[in-house]
Amino acid sequence: MSAFERTHGALTDGRSTFLQHVLSLFAEHGEPPWPDGGRPFPDDLPGWANVAMSSVFLDGVRTHHSGIDADTRQADTLVEAIARAVKNPVGTAVFQHLHDVFAGTDALTVADHLADPLAERKAPPARVRELARWIAEYGTDRNALKIALVLLGLCGDERERDLLVLLGSLDEFALYAAVALWRAVPDPEPDLFLIARRTTGWGRIHAVKRLRGAADPAIRAWLLREGFRNGVMDSYLAHFVAVNFGLVEALTGEGPEAGTDEVLLDGAGRLLSAMAMAEGGVAEGLADYPGAFTALERYAELVEGVPATLGRLADLTRIRLYLLGIPGDLGRPAEEVARLGRWFSRLLEHPEWTDLVRAHLADPEREDFGAALWPAHELGLRPFDDVLRRLRVAPRDAAAWAWAFRWASSQERATGLVELAETLLPLDRLDTGPTDVAAVGPGYEDEQVLEQVLRCMARIPGSGRSLVRVGLRNRCVAVRASAVRVLEAWQDRPLSVGIVSLLRSAVREEPDPKIRKRMELLLERLGFGSEPA
C-alpha cells in the first residue's frame, strides 16, 4: 500500500481503478499497443465492443471536425464544487464525492473552461492538485479521470510526469495526458514521444499533433517513417508530418532526417498517398502541401529502383489516380502535373507489379490475401477464380465476398456466389431474432459477411431467398436494413407468400423505428398491409 493510499484511502465501488488496469496490462502484455486497445475498461458495460461510436472516437471527431459545444455552466458548477471542497484539508469521502460528480460530466465540453474560474475563486492549487492526483490514481470512471488530468495540467508539476505517461498509454486518455504534460512539465517532448509510440488510434493523433516543433532527430525520423500511421486514418497526420518535419528535405537529402533507406521511402509513399486520399474535406491534402510536386517527383525517382511490394503498389496507384484526376492544382501548370501523372502510370506498367499480385493471390490461405485485391482491380486484373478459392477456405472474409460479386462477369456467376453463401454461412445460427446491436465487433464476422452478400444481392432479383429470410430476423440492425434493401430492389417482382408473411412478422418484432417504417412502406407498395387481412 502506497503512502498516498494509507493517507487517503481509495474508491469503494468495487471496480478496478484505471491505474491498476494499466499496470496490469503492462504486467501481462508488456509495452503497448495492447490487445483491443487495453479493453475492456473498468467502467465498460456489457456489449461495449458493439457500440458504434466509442467515447475516444467521439472525442476525436469533435476535436477534428464537428467542434466542441462548450458547457460553461457545467464548468462553473464543477469549479464551485471543487473550490468549496478544497478550502480546507479533505479526506476520501470528499474526493469520492467529487469523483462521482466528475463522472457525470462530458469532460471535453468543460476542459478549456476550468482554469480562469478556479483562479477567480482562489482555489488553492496545491489542494486542487491533491484532489486531481487522487482521482487520477483511484478513479474508476473515464470522465472523472479526464477531468482529473485536465486539473493536473493546470495545477500539477514534474511530479505528475510518470502518472500522466502511464494513463496516456491508453488512447482513451492520451489527449488529456498530452495536454497536461504540455502544460505542467518543463520538457514534455520525450513523454509525448513515448505516448505517441504506445498508442495507435486517436491517442497517437493527439500526441503527434503536440510534437509540433520537435527538434530531436530521432523523433523527426520516426514521424516521417512510421509515426504518422494510425488506426483511424493516416490522412489525419500526413499533411501535418510532411509540412512540420521536412518530407521534401528528407527525400532530397537536404535535411537532418534525410536518407535513402527503404523505410523512409515507404513512409514517404504512404504520406503522399494519404494526402492524395484526403481530398474532400476529411483532412488537408496534396493541394494544401507546398512541397507536394517536388516530393512526388523525388519519390517517383527513388521508387523506380527498389523491389516491388504491395504497399508500394497501393501508394503508387492512389497517387496516380489523384494526379490523373486534377487539372493542375499543385502550384504548377496543368501540363507539368499531367506529365507527372503519366510518369506514375508508366511506373505501374512494369510487369513486376502484375506478377507480384498474381503470386500473392495464388495462396488463398494467406492472412493478408485481401491486401492484393484493390491493387489487382486497379491493374486491370479480375482474379475471380482466386477469390472463389479464398471464399471456400475463408468464408468469413467479407472483403473477398465484395470483390467476388464485383468481378462476377455474368449473372450465372453472381447467382452461383449467392448459392455458395447459402451453403457456407451458418444460417441457423444467424436466425436469431432482431435486437438493437450493430455488426461491428469481434464475434460478428458471419453477420458482416451476410450484410455484404445482401448488399450485392439487390442487383440479382429472386436469388438467395433463404439469405433474405435470415437477414430479416438477424440480431444486427445493419443486416436487417440490408435485407429490406434487397426486397425494395425486388419490389417489381412477385414475392412469395412466405416472404410476405415473414415481412409482416418482422414489422411487429422490429425494434428499430427507421427499419420498421421501411418495412411498412414496402408492404404498402406491394399491396399488403402489415397485418393479415
Order of alpha helices (4+ residues) and beta strands (2+ residues): alpha-alpha-alpha-alpha-alpha-alpha-alpha-alpha-alpha-alpha-alpha-alpha-alpha-alpha-alpha-alpha-alpha-alpha-alpha-alpha-alpha-alpha-alpha-alpha-alpha-alpha-alpha-alpha-alpha-alpha-alpha
